[in-house]
């Protein structure tokens, strides 16, 4: 069992729509690392019974993807169904574009990789140094109770490896247990999309569960920043981010932890 590392918290403030475009994050990760990171995306595209579409949130994929790639990490993409994951159309509107999403839209290689994600069933914890789960509402419906995803997270953490999830993606921890059989978030510092952010999105009565309520009910030591401000928590091998603005900071926190382990 790896030694437990004290929890750390990083948060910041910004305002309005600029929170997504000009998030006050730490300086880019300068040291290149030879690490294998698996990013797991949703395959779910239906927003409950609303008749609307959902999926993964573009910023929450693109920003971490380039943080990892620019640091020299090898990035593998996977999803439960394989192939092209569904994109939440709300994350693709002009007002939600960021430097990372614009870079992705001009990156043919990245687009091809996303269109051909591996099936999650074929992924093994022994092949990777870390897992990263982008959010969007989709994971609440499929990855939260996906047996392969649950087993993969458990295997990674049991092996002393790192798992990160941002925004709605901490919902994937709902049925993950530690080696003691208790919820993996029990007693750990965690964060995720807040109840008030979900209400602001008008979806608190649509989603199958609220991320904040679930993490708290499972015994997690939940913390948060103000709505839409970035907030990242790291506790032992688990790194969680509150919202889309937390995507790049969560990826940087993961790289910092990987760097510490290879120093």
Order of alpha helices (4+ residues) and beta strands (2+ residues): beta-alpha-beta-alpha-beta-alpha-alpha-beta-beta-alpha-alpha-beta-beta-alpha-alpha-beta-beta-beta-alpha
